[in-house]
Amino acid sequence: MLTINVAVLLAVIVFFRLRRRTEARSRNDEKLTVVIVLALGVLIAPTPAGQGIVNLLGQLASGVTQAGR
């Protein structure tokens, strides 16, 4: 039996939704995209990959802050 990881499925959905032209989106369409991205973030956050992304973004923010001083 084939199993599908929900986070991977949401990532594919987000990818195809963001490929669409901006002019063709309604407000409800944009809100739905935001909800899907937030759900993807909640699913990815507790995983090791999510923790790695958080650490990488933290280091990037720290570097930008130090470069601005």
N, CA, C, O and CB atoms as a CASP TS submission, in Angstrom:
PFRMAT TS
TARGET T0000
AUTHOR 0000-0000-0000
METHOD Language model
MODEL 1
PARENT N/A
ATOM      1  N   MET     1       0.841  -1.189   0.000  1.00  0.00           N
ATOM      2  CA  MET     1       0.000   0.000   0.000  1.00  0.00           C
ATOM      3  C   MET     1       0.878   1.240   0.000  1.00  0.00           C
ATOM      4  O   MET     1       1.891   1.293   0.697  1.00  0.00           O
ATOM      5  CB  MET     1      -0.953   0.005   1.216  1.00  0.00           C
ATOM      6  N   LEU     2       0.497   2.213  -0.764  1.00  0.00           N
ATOM      7  CA  LEU     2       1.247   3.452  -0.890  1.00  0.00           C
ATOM      8  C   LEU     2       0.819   4.425   0.196  1.00  0.00           C
ATOM      9  O   LEU     2      -0.374   4.672   0.376  1.00  0.00           O
ATOM     10  CB  LEU     2       1.050   4.075  -2.283  1.00  0.00           C
ATOM     11  N   THR     3       1.783   4.975   0.919  1.00  0.00           N
ATOM     12  CA  THR     3       1.467   5.989   1.920  1.00  0.00           C
ATOM     13  C   THR     3       2.013   7.327   1.448  1.00  0.00           C
ATOM     14  O   THR     3       3.058   7.394   0.800  1.00  0.00           O
ATOM     15  CB  THR     3       2.053   5.610   3.312  1.00  0.00           C
ATOM     16  N   ILE     4       1.302   8.378   1.776  1.00  0.00           N
ATOM     17  CA  ILE     4       1.708   9.727   1.387  1.00  0.00           C
ATOM     18  C   ILE     4       1.930  10.544   2.644  1.00  0.00           C
ATOM     19  O   ILE     4       1.054  10.627   3.506  1.00  0.00           O
ATOM     20  CB  ILE     4       0.644  10.400   0.467  1.00  0.00           C
ATOM     21  N   ASN     5       3.089  11.139   2.744  1.00  0.00           N
ATOM     22  CA  ASN     5       3.382  12.029   3.853  1.00  0.00           C
ATOM     23  C   ASN     5       2.582  13.316   3.647  1.00  0.00           C
ATOM     24  O   ASN     5       2.661  13.932   2.584  1.00  0.00           O
ATOM     25  CB  ASN     5       4.921  12.320   3.961  1.00  0.00           C
ATOM     26  N   VAL     6       1.823  13.717   4.648  1.00  0.00           N
ATOM     27  CA  VAL     6       0.954  14.900   4.530  1.00  0.00           C
ATOM     28  C   VAL     6       1.786  16.159   4.286  1.00  0.00           C
ATOM     29  O   VAL     6       1.373  17.030   3.520  1.00  0.00           O
ATOM     30  CB  VAL     6       0.092  15.072   5.805  1.00  0.00           C
ATOM     31  N   ALA     7       2.939  16.266   4.918  1.00  0.00           N
ATOM     32  CA  ALA     7       3.782  17.452   4.726  1.00  0.00           C
ATOM     33  C   ALA     7       4.263  17.537   3.278  1.00  0.00           C
ATOM     34  O   ALA     7       4.302  18.625   2.704  1.00  0.00           O
ATOM     35  CB  ALA     7       4.993  17.421   5.691  1.00  0.00           C
ATOM     36  N   VAL     8       4.623  16.412   2.689  1.00  0.00           N
ATOM     37  CA  VAL     8       5.070  16.415   1.288  1.00  0.00           C
ATOM     38  C   VAL     8       3.908  16.783   0.374  1.00  0.00           C
ATOM     39  O   VAL     8       4.076  17.552  -0.573  1.00  0.00           O
ATOM     40  CB  VAL     8       5.654  15.031   0.888  1.00  0.00           C
ATOM     41  N   LEU     9       2.742  16.240   0.657  1.00  0.00           N
ATOM     42  CA  LEU     9       1.565  16.563  -0.140  1.00  0.00           C
ATOM     43  C   LEU     9       1.250  18.057  -0.063  1.00  0.00           C
ATOM     44  O   LEU     9       0.963  18.677  -1.088  1.00  0.00           O
ATOM     45  CB  LEU     9       0.360  15.741   0.330  1.00  0.00           C
ATOM     46  N   LEU    10       1.298  18.643   1.131  1.00  0.00           N
ATOM     47  CA  LEU    10       1.050  20.083   1.275  1.00  0.00           C
ATOM     48  C   LEU    10       2.118  20.901   0.573  1.00  0.00           C
ATOM     49  O   LEU    10       1.810  21.939  -0.014  1.00  0.00           O
ATOM     50  CB  LEU    10       0.988  20.471   2.751  1.00  0.00           C
ATOM     51  N   ALA    11       3.367  20.457   0.620  1.00  0.00           N
ATOM     52  CA  ALA    11       4.450  21.177  -0.068  1.00  0.00           C
ATOM     53  C   ALA    11       4.207  21.194  -1.573  1.00  0.00           C
ATOM     54  O   ALA    11       4.438  22.213  -2.225  1.00  0.00           O
ATOM     55  CB  ALA    11       5.820  20.528   0.243  1.00  0.00           C
ATOM     56  N   VAL    12       3.747  20.088  -2.126  1.00  0.00           N
ATOM     57  CA  VAL    12       3.444  20.035  -3.560  1.00  0.00           C
ATOM     58  C   VAL    12       2.275  20.955  -3.885  1.00  0.00           C
ATOM     59  O   VAL    12       2.305  21.659  -4.895  1.00  0.00           O
ATOM     60  CB  VAL    12       3.123  18.586  -4.000  1.00  0.00           C
ATOM     61  N   ILE    13       1.248  20.960  -3.045  1.00  0.00           N
ATOM     62  CA  ILE    13       0.098  21.838  -3.265  1.00  0.00           C
ATOM     63  C   ILE    13       0.524  23.301  -3.222  1.00  0.00           C
ATOM     64  O   ILE    13       0.111  24.094  -4.067  1.00  0.00           O
ATOM     65  CB  ILE    13      -0.995  21.571  -2.215  1.00  0.00           C
ATOM     66  N   VAL    14       1.347  23.661  -2.243  1.00  0.00           N
ATOM     67  CA  VAL    14       1.831  25.048  -2.132  1.00  0.00           C
ATOM     68  C   VAL    14       2.645  25.419  -3.370  1.00  0.00           C
ATOM     69  O   VAL    14       2.493  26.515  -3.910  1.00  0.00           O
ATOM     70  CB  VAL    14       2.691  25.233  -0.847  1.00  0.00           C
ATOM     71  N   PHE    15       3.500  24.516  -3.813  1.00  0.00           N
ATOM     72  CA  PHE    15       4.330  24.786  -4.990  1.00  0.00           C
ATOM     73  C   PHE    15       3.463  25.123  -6.200  1.00  0.00           C
ATOM     74  O   PHE    15       3.715  26.111  -6.890  1.00  0.00           O
ATOM     75  CB  PHE    15       5.228  23.577  -5.305  1.00  0.00           C
ATOM     76  N   PHE    16       2.442  24.305  -6.456  1.00  0.00           N
ATOM     77  CA  PHE    16       1.597  24.550  -7.619  1.00  0.00           C
ATOM     78  C   PHE    16       0.707  25.773  -7.445  1.00  0.00           C
ATOM     79  O   PHE    16       0.410  26.460  -8.422  1.00  0.00           O
ATOM     80  CB  PHE    16       0.744  23.340  -7.899  1.00  0.00           C
ATOM     81  N   ARG    17       0.275  26.057  -6.218  1.00  0.00           N
ATOM     82  CA  ARG    17      -0.548  27.253  -5.984  1.00  0.00           C
ATOM     83  C   ARG    17       0.274  28.518  -6.171  1.00  0.00           C
ATOM     84  O   ARG    17      -0.245  29.514  -6.675  1.00  0.00           O
ATOM     85  CB  ARG    17      -1.157  27.226  -4.572  1.00  0.00           C
ATOM     86  N   LEU    18       1.539  28.505  -5.778  1.00  0.00           N
ATOM     87  CA  LEU    18       2.371  29.708  -5.901  1.00  0.00           C
ATOM     88  C   LEU    18       2.868  29.927  -7.327  1.00  0.00           C
ATOM     89  O   LEU    18       3.328  31.020  -7.657  1.00  0.00           O
ATOM     90  CB  LEU    18       3.559  29.616  -4.958  1.00  0.00           C
ATOM     91  N   ARG    19       2.783  28.907  -8.175  1.00  0.00           N
ATOM     92  CA  ARG    19       3.188  29.066  -9.568  1.00  0.00           C
ATOM     93  C   ARG    19       2.172  29.857 -10.371  1.00  0.00           C
ATOM     94  O   ARG    19       2.493  30.382 -11.438  1.00  0.00           O
ATOM     95  CB  ARG    19       3.399  27.713 -10.206  1.00  0.00           C
ATOM     96  N   ARG    20       0.950  29.948  -9.867  1.00  0.00           N
ATOM     97  CA  ARG    20      -0.090  30.678 -10.594  1.00  0.00           C
ATOM     98  C   ARG    20       0.211  32.171 -10.629  1.00  0.00           C
ATOM     99  O   ARG    20       0.930  32.691  -9.775  1.00  0.00           O
ATOM    100  CB  ARG    20      -1.460  30.434  -9.954  1.00  0.00           C
ATOM    101  N   ARG    21      -0.334  32.838 -11.604  1.00  0.00           N
ATOM    102  CA  ARG    21      -0.136  34.287 -11.711  1.00  0.00           C
ATOM    103  C   ARG    21      -0.843  35.000 -10.579  1.00  0.00           C
ATOM    104  O   ARG    21      -1.931  34.597 -10.167  1.00  0.00           O
ATOM    105  CB  ARG    21      -0.641  34.811 -13.063  1.00  0.00           C
ATOM    106  N   THR    22      -0.233  36.051 -10.077  1.00  0.00           N
ATOM    107  CA  THR    22      -0.788  36.802  -8.958  1.00  0.00           C
ATOM    108  C   THR    22      -2.105  37.473  -9.332  1.00  0.00           C
ATOM    109  O   THR    22      -3.014  37.548  -8.505  1.00  0.00           O
ATOM    110  CB  THR    22       0.210  37.846  -8.480  1.00  0.00           C
ATOM    111  N   GLU    23      -2.221  37.958 -10.558  1.00  0.00           N
ATOM    112  CA  GLU    23      -3.426  38.662 -10.974  1.00  0.00           C
ATOM    113  C   GLU    23      -4.649  37.750 -10.988  1.00  0.00           C
ATOM    114  O   GLU    23      -5.779  38.228 -10.882  1.00  0.00           O
ATOM    115  CB  GLU    23      -3.223  39.267 -12.346  1.00  0.00           C
ATOM    116  N   ALA    24      -4.434  36.441 -11.116  1.00  0.00           N
ATOM    117  CA  ALA    24      -5.550  35.497 -11.236  1.00  0.00           C
ATOM    118  C   ALA    24      -6.089  35.048  -9.879  1.00  0.00           C
ATOM    119  O   ALA    24      -7.027  34.252  -9.830  1.00  0.00           O
ATOM    120  CB  ALA    24      -5.114  34.284 -12.032  1.00  0.00           C
ATOM    121  N   ARG    25      -5.523  35.536  -8.786  1.00  0.00           N
ATOM    122  CA  ARG    25      -5.929  35.081  -7.455  1.00  0.00           C
ATOM    123  C   ARG    25      -6.947  36.018  -6.821  1.00  0.00           C
ATOM    124  O   ARG    25      -6.840  37.240  -6.929  1.00  0.00           O
ATOM    125  CB  ARG    25      -4.714  34.955  -6.549  1.00  0.00           C
ATOM    126  N   SER    26      -7.923  35.432  -6.167  1.00  0.00           N
ATOM    127  CA  SER    26      -8.881  36.227  -5.400  1.00  0.00           C
ATOM    128  C   SER    26      -8.391  36.295  -3.953  1.00  0.00           C
ATOM    129  O   SER    26      -7.419  35.633  -3.587  1.00  0.00           O
ATOM    130  CB  SER    26     -10.330  35.616  -5.483  1.00  0.00           C
ATOM    131  N   ARG    27      -9.061  37.085  -3.151  1.00  0.00           N
ATOM    132  CA  ARG    27      -8.671  37.185  -1.738  1.00  0.00           C
ATOM    133  C   ARG    27      -8.866  35.862  -1.020  1.00  0.00           C
ATOM    134  O   ARG    27      -8.039  35.467  -0.198  1.00  0.00           O
ATOM    135  CB  ARG    27      -9.475  38.279  -1.036  1.00  0.00           C
ATOM    136  N   ASN    28      -9.961  35.179  -1.332  1.00  0.00           N
ATOM    137  CA  ASN    28     -10.203  33.886  -0.701  1.00  0.00           C
ATOM    138  C   ASN    28      -9.142  32.870  -1.110  1.00  0.00           C
ATOM    139  O   ASN    28      -8.738  32.034  -0.302  1.00  0.00           O
ATOM    140  CB  ASN    28     -11.597  33.369  -1.065  1.00  0.00           C
ATOM    141  N   ASP    29      -8.691  32.939  -2.359  1.00  0.00           N
ATOM    142  CA  ASP    29      -7.652  32.042  -2.840  1.00  0.00           C
ATOM    143  C   ASP    29      -6.341  32.305  -2.090  1.00  0.00           C
ATOM    144  O   ASP    29      -5.638  31.368  -1.713  1.00  0.00           O
ATOM    145  CB  ASP    29      -7.452  32.212  -4.363  1.00  0.00           C
ATOM    146  N   GLU    30      -6.023  33.567  -1.881  1.00  0.00           N
ATOM    147  CA  GLU    30      -4.806  33.914  -1.146  1.00  0.00           C
ATOM    148  C   GLU    30      -4.903  33.477   0.311  1.00  0.00           C
ATOM    149  O   GLU    30      -3.918  33.007   0.881  1.00  0.00           O
ATOM    150  CB  GLU    30      -4.544  35.422  -1.227  1.00  0.00           C
ATOM    151  N   LYS    31      -6.077  33.627   0.919  1.00  0.00           N
ATOM    152  CA  LYS    31      -6.271  33.200   2.307  1.00  0.00           C
ATOM    153  C   LYS    31      -6.104  31.689   2.434  1.00  0.00           C
ATOM    154  O   LYS    31      -5.500  31.204   3.391  1.00  0.00           O
ATOM    155  CB  LYS    31      -7.662  33.626   2.814  1.00  0.00           C
ATOM    156  N   LEU    32      -6.640  30.951   1.470  1.00  0.00           N
ATOM    157  CA  LEU    32      -6.497  29.501   1.488  1.00  0.00           C
ATOM    158  C   LEU    32      -5.031  29.101   1.370  1.00  0.00           C
ATOM    159  O   LEU    32      -4.587  28.168   2.040  1.00  0.00           O
ATOM    160  CB  LEU    32      -7.311  28.869   0.357  1.00  0.00           C
ATOM    161  N   THR    33      -4.279  29.797   0.527  1.00  0.00           N
ATOM    162  CA  THR    33      -2.849  29.517   0.391  1.00  0.00           C
ATOM    163  C   THR    33      -2.125  29.764   1.712  1.00  0.00           C
ATOM    164  O   THR    33      -1.263  28.978   2.103  1.00  0.00           O
ATOM    165  CB  THR    33      -2.231  30.383  -0.725  1.00  0.00           C
ATOM    166  N   VAL    34      -2.467  30.840   2.395  1.00  0.00           N
ATOM    167  CA  VAL    34      -1.842  31.139   3.688  1.00  0.00           C
ATOM    168  C   VAL    34      -2.157  30.050   4.702  1.00  0.00           C
ATOM    169  O   VAL    34      -1.272  29.633   5.449  1.00  0.00           O
ATOM    170  CB  VAL    34      -2.313  32.505   4.215  1.00  0.00           C
ATOM    171  N   VAL    35      -3.394  29.586   4.744  1.00  0.00           N
ATOM    172  CA  VAL    35      -3.775  28.524   5.679  1.00  0.00           C
ATOM    173  C   VAL    35      -3.003  27.241   5.373  1.00  0.00           C
ATOM    174  O   VAL    35      -2.540  26.560   6.289  1.00  0.00           O
ATOM    175  CB  VAL    35      -5.298  28.262   5.612  1.00  0.00           C
ATOM    176  N   ILE    36      -2.864  26.912   4.092  1.00  0.00           N
ATOM    177  CA  ILE    36      -2.120  25.701   3.715  1.00  0.00           C
ATOM    178  C   ILE    36      -0.658  25.826   4.110  1.00  0.00           C
ATOM    179  O   ILE    36      -0.068  24.869   4.611  1.00  0.00           O
ATOM    180  CB  ILE    36      -2.238  25.438   2.203  1.00  0.00           C
ATOM    181  N   VAL    37      -0.064  26.998   3.889  1.00  0.00           N
ATOM    182  CA  VAL    37       1.342  27.201   4.259  1.00  0.00           C
ATOM    183  C   VAL    37       1.525  27.118   5.774  1.00  0.00           C
ATOM    184  O   VAL    37       2.507  26.546   6.245  1.00  0.00           O
ATOM    185  CB  VAL    37       1.846  28.563   3.740  1.00  0.00           C
ATOM    186  N   LEU    38       0.599  27.677   6.532  1.00  0.00           N
ATOM    187  CA  LEU    38       0.683  27.580   7.993  1.00  0.00           C
ATOM    188  C   LEU    38       0.572  26.132   8.462  1.00  0.00           C
ATOM    189  O   LEU    38       1.296  25.713   9.366  1.00  0.00           O
ATOM    190  CB  LEU    38      -0.415  28.425   8.645  1.00  0.00           C
ATOM    191  N   ALA    39      -0.335  25.368   7.850  1.00  0.00           N
ATOM    192  CA  ALA    39      -0.468  23.952   8.196  1.00  0.00           C
ATOM    193  C   ALA    39       0.817  23.205   7.867  1.00  0.00           C
ATOM    194  O   ALA    39       1.248  22.344   8.634  1.00  0.00           O
ATOM    195  CB  ALA    39      -1.659  23.319   7.452  1.00  0.00           C
ATOM    196  N   LEU    40       1.430  23.528   6.735  1.00  0.00           N
ATOM    197  CA  LEU    40       2.703  22.909   6.367  1.00  0.00           C
ATOM    198  C   LEU    40       3.774  23.245   7.391  1.00  0.00           C
ATOM    199  O   LEU    40       4.559  22.377   7.775  1.00  0.00           O
ATOM    200  CB  LEU    40       3.144  23.366   4.969  1.00  0.00           C
ATOM    201  N   GLY    41       3.815  24.495   7.837  1.00  0.00           N
ATOM    202  CA  GLY    41       4.784  24.902   8.853  1.00  0.00           C
ATOM    203  C   GLY    41       4.597  24.163  10.163  1.00  0.00           C
ATOM    204  O   GLY    41       5.570  23.773  10.809  1.00  0.00           O
ATOM    205  N   VAL    42       3.340  23.969  10.556  1.00  0.00           N
ATOM    206  CA  VAL    42       3.055  23.243  11.803  1.00  0.00           C
ATOM    207  C   VAL    42       3.498  21.794  11.690  1.00  0.00           C
ATOM    208  O   VAL    42       3.986  21.219  12.663  1.00  0.00           O
ATOM    209  CB  VAL    42       1.552  23.310  12.144  1.00  0.00           C
ATOM    210  N   LEU    43       3.337  21.202  10.522  1.00  0.00           N
ATOM    211  CA  LEU    43       3.746  19.810  10.336  1.00  0.00           C
ATOM    212  C   LEU    43       5.258  19.650  10.262  1.00  0.00           C
ATOM    213  O   LEU    43       5.798  18.643  10.720  1.00  0.00           O
ATOM    214  CB  LEU    43       3.118  19.252   9.082  1.00  0.00           C
ATOM    215  N   ILE    44       5.943  20.632   9.690  1.00  0.00           N
ATOM    216  CA  ILE    44       7.392  20.531   9.521  1.00  0.00           C
ATOM    217  C   ILE    44       8.148  20.933  10.786  1.00  0.00           C
ATOM    218  O   ILE    44       9.228  20.401  11.046  1.00  0.00           O
ATOM    219  CB  ILE    44       7.841  21.400   8.356  1.00  0.00           C
ATOM    220  N   ALA    45       7.608  21.855  11.572  1.00  0.00           N
ATOM    221  CA  ALA    45       8.328  22.432  12.710  1.00  0.00           C
ATOM    222  C   ALA    45       8.912  21.414  13.694  1.00  0.00           C
ATOM    223  O   ALA    45      10.075  21.571  14.065  1.00  0.00           O
ATOM    224  CB  ALA    45       7.415  23.336  13.449  1.00  0.00           C
ATOM    225  N   PRO    46       8.192  20.387  14.139  1.00  0.00           N
ATOM    226  CA  PRO    46       8.768  19.486  15.135  1.00  0.00           C
ATOM    227  C   PRO    46       9.737  18.443  14.568  1.00  0.00           C
ATOM    228  O   PRO    46      10.341  17.695  15.336  1.00  0.00           O
ATOM    229  CB  PRO    46       7.668  18.785  15.848  1.00  0.00           C
ATOM    230  N   THR    47       9.894  18.379  13.264  1.00  0.00           N
ATOM    231  CA  THR    47      10.775  17.379  12.663  1.00  0.00           C
ATOM    232  C   THR    47      12.219  17.855  12.696  1.00  0.00           C
ATOM    233  O   THR    47      12.466  19.050  12.858  1.00  0.00           O
ATOM    234  CB  THR    47      10.347  17.075  11.217  1.00  0.00           C
ATOM    235  N   PRO    48      13.177  16.947  12.546  1.00  0.00           N
ATOM    236  CA  PRO    48      14.583  17.372  12.478  1.00  0.00           C
ATOM    237  C   PRO    48      14.846  18.348  11.333  1.00  0.00           C
ATOM    238  O   PRO    48      15.649  19.270  11.476  1.00  0.00           O
ATOM    239  CB  PRO    48      15.483  16.158  12.323  1.00  0.00           C
ATOM    240  N   ALA    49      14.177  18.150  10.205  1.00  0.00           N
ATOM    241  CA  ALA    49      14.346  19.087   9.090  1.00  0.00           C
ATOM    242  C   ALA    49      13.842  20.471   9.478  1.00  0.00           C
ATOM    243  O   ALA    49      14.467  21.478   9.143  1.00  0.00           O
ATOM    244  CB  ALA    49      13.603  18.581   7.834  1.00  0.00           C
ATOM    245  N   GLY    50      12.718  20.525  10.182  1.00  0.00           N
ATOM    246  CA  GLY    50      12.181  21.810  10.632  1.00  0.00           C
ATOM    247  C   GLY    50      13.109  22.501  11.615  1.00  0.00           C
ATOM    248  O   GLY    50      13.294  23.716  11.546  1.00  0.00           O
ATOM    249  N   GLN    51      13.693  21.737  12.530  1.00  0.00           N
ATOM    250  CA  GLN    51      14.641  22.316  13.484  1.00  0.00           C
ATOM    251  C   GLN    51      15.883  22.836  12.768  1.00  0.00           C
ATOM    252  O   GLN    51      16.439  23.866  13.149  1.00  0.00           O
ATOM    253  CB  GLN    51      15.040  21.279  14.545  1.00  0.00           C
ATOM    254  N   GLY    52      16.315  22.123  11.730  1.00  0.00           N
ATOM    255  CA  GLY    52      17.457  22.594  10.939  1.00  0.00           C
ATOM    256  C   GLY    52      17.155  23.899  10.230  1.00  0.00           C
ATOM    257  O   GLY    52      18.007  24.785  10.158  1.00  0.00           O
ATOM    258  N   ILE    53      15.935  24.019   9.703  1.00  0.00           N
ATOM    259  CA  ILE    53      15.528  25.255   9.036  1.00  0.00           C
ATOM    260  C   ILE    53      15.498  26.409  10.033  1.00  0.00           C
ATOM    261  O   ILE    53      15.941  27.515   9.722  1.00  0.00           O
ATOM    262  CB  ILE    53      14.146  25.085   8.371  1.00  0.00           C
ATOM    263  N   VAL    54      14.974  26.150  11.237  1.00  0.00           N
ATOM    264  CA  VAL    54      14.930  27.189  12.270  1.00  0.00           C
ATOM    265  C   VAL    54      16.343  27.631  12.643  1.00  0.00           C
ATOM    266  O   VAL    54      16.610  28.826  12.770  1.00  0.00           O
ATOM    267  CB  VAL    54      14.181  26.682  13.521  1.00  0.00           C
ATOM    268  N   ASN    55      17.237  26.674  12.818  1.00  0.00           N
ATOM    269  CA  ASN    55      18.620  27.023  13.159  1.00  0.00           C
ATOM    270  C   ASN    55      19.283  27.817  12.038  1.00  0.00           C
ATOM    271  O   ASN    55      19.990  28.789  12.303  1.00  0.00           O
ATOM    272  CB  ASN    55      19.435  25.757  13.455  1.00  0.00           C
ATOM    273  N   LEU    56      19.062  27.414  10.792  1.00  0.00           N
ATOM    274  CA  LEU    56      19.636  28.121   9.652  1.00  0.00           C
ATOM    275  C   LEU    56      19.112  29.548   9.568  1.00  0.00           C
ATOM    276  O   LEU    56      19.884  30.483   9.356  1.00  0.00           O
ATOM    277  CB  LEU    56      19.332  27.376   8.356  1.00  0.00           C
ATOM    278  N   LEU    57      17.808  29.718   9.732  1.00  0.00           N
ATOM    279  CA  LEU    57      17.231  31.067   9.684  1.00  0.00           C
ATOM    280  C   LEU    57      17.706  31.925  10.856  1.00  0.00           C
ATOM    281  O   LEU    57      17.909  33.130  10.707  1.00  0.00           O
ATOM    282  CB  LEU    57      15.701  30.989   9.685  1.00  0.00           C
ATOM    283  N   GLY    58      17.883  31.299  12.024  1.00  0.00           N
ATOM    284  CA  GLY    58      18.414  32.031  13.177  1.00  0.00           C
ATOM    285  C   GLY    58      19.824  32.523  12.932  1.00  0.00           C
ATOM    286  O   GLY    58      20.152  33.661  13.268  1.00  0.00           O
ATOM    287  N   GLN    59      20.662  31.680  12.351  1.00  0.00           N
ATOM    288  CA  GLN    59      22.029  32.086  12.037  1.00  0.00           C
ATOM    289  C   GLN    59      22.038  33.190  10.975  1.00  0.00           C
ATOM    290  O   GLN    59      22.832  34.128  11.048  1.00  0.00           O
ATOM    291  CB  GLN    59      22.850  30.877  11.555  1.00  0.00           C
ATOM    292  N   LEU    60      21.156  33.068  10.000  1.00  0.00           N
ATOM    293  CA  LEU    60      21.067  34.087   8.953  1.00  0.00           C
ATOM    294  C   LEU    60      20.634  35.428   9.531  1.00  0.00           C
ATOM    295  O   LEU    60      21.204  36.465   9.192  1.00  0.00           O
ATOM    296  CB  LEU    60      20.090  33.648   7.858  1.00  0.00           C
ATOM    297  N   ALA    61      19.633  35.410  10.398  1.00  0.00           N
ATOM    298  CA  ALA    61      19.168  36.643  11.039  1.00  0.00           C
ATOM    299  C   ALA    61      20.247  37.247  11.916  1.00  0.00           C
ATOM    300  O   ALA    61      20.417  38.466  11.943  1.00  0.00           O
ATOM    301  CB  ALA    61      17.916  36.377  11.868  1.00  0.00           C
ATOM    302  N   SER    62      20.975  36.409  12.629  1.00  0.00           N
ATOM    303  CA  SER    62      22.059  36.888  13.474  1.00  0.00           C
ATOM    304  C   SER    62      23.154  37.546  12.626  1.00  0.00           C
ATOM    305  O   SER    62      23.685  38.593  12.996  1.00  0.00           O
ATOM    306  CB  SER    62      22.644  35.731  14.302  1.00  0.00           C
ATOM    307  N   GLY    63      23.485  36.930  11.496  1.00  0.00           N
ATOM    308  CA  GLY    63      24.496  37.498  10.605  1.00  0.00           C
ATOM    309  C   GLY    63      24.064  38.825  10.020  1.00  0.00           C
ATOM    310  O   GLY    63      24.878  39.742   9.907  1.00  0.00           O
ATOM    311  N   VAL    64      22.803  38.949   9.645  1.00  0.00           N
ATOM    312  CA  VAL    64      22.287  40.190   9.095  1.00  0.00           C
ATOM    313  C   VAL    64      22.302  41.287  10.157  1.00  0.00           C
ATOM    314  O   VAL    64      22.639  42.436   9.871  1.00  0.00           O
ATOM    315  CB  VAL    64      20.865  39.986   8.549  1.00  0.00           C
ATOM    316  N   THR    65      21.938  40.925  11.372  1.00  0.00           N
ATOM    317  CA  THR    65      21.917  41.893  12.480  1.00  0.00           C
ATOM    318  C   THR    65      23.325  42.396  12.766  1.00  0.00           C
ATOM    319  O   THR    65      23.531  43.597  12.940  1.00  0.00           O
ATOM    320  CB  THR    65      21.306  41.259  13.755  1.00  0.00           C
ATOM    321  N   GLN    66      24.283  41.499  12.817  1.00  0.00           N
ATOM    322  CA  GLN    66      25.667  41.888  13.087  1.00  0.00           C
ATOM    323  C   GLN    66      26.264  42.702  11.931  1.00  0.00           C
ATOM    324  O   GLN    66      27.078  43.596  12.162  1.00  0.00           O
ATOM    325  CB  GLN    66      26.520  40.642  13.343  1.00  0.00           C
ATOM    326  N   ALA    67      25.867  42.401  10.700  1.00  0.00           N
ATOM    327  CA  ALA    67      26.367  43.151   9.560  1.00  0.00           C
ATOM    328  C   ALA    67      25.813  44.573   9.533  1.00  0.00           C
ATOM    329  O   ALA    67      26.446  45.481   8.994  1.00  0.00           O
ATOM    330  CB  ALA    67      26.018  42.432   8.270  1.00  0.00           C
ATOM    331  N   GLY    68      24.634  44.762  10.115  1.00  0.00           N
ATOM    332  CA  GLY    68      24.026  46.090  10.147  1.00  0.00           C
ATOM    333  C   GLY    68      24.614  47.003  11.217  1.00  0.00           C
ATOM    334  O   GLY    68      24.333  48.201  11.226  1.00  0.00           O
ATOM    335  N   ARG    69      25.413  46.464  12.103  1.00  0.00           N
ATOM    336  CA  ARG    69      25.987  47.296  13.182  1.00  0.00           C
ATOM    337  C   ARG    69      27.222  47.986  12.762  1.00  0.00           C
ATOM    338  O   ARG    69      27.819  48.718  13.552  1.00  0.00           O
ATOM    339  CB  ARG    69      26.283  46.478  14.389  1.00  0.00           C
TER
END
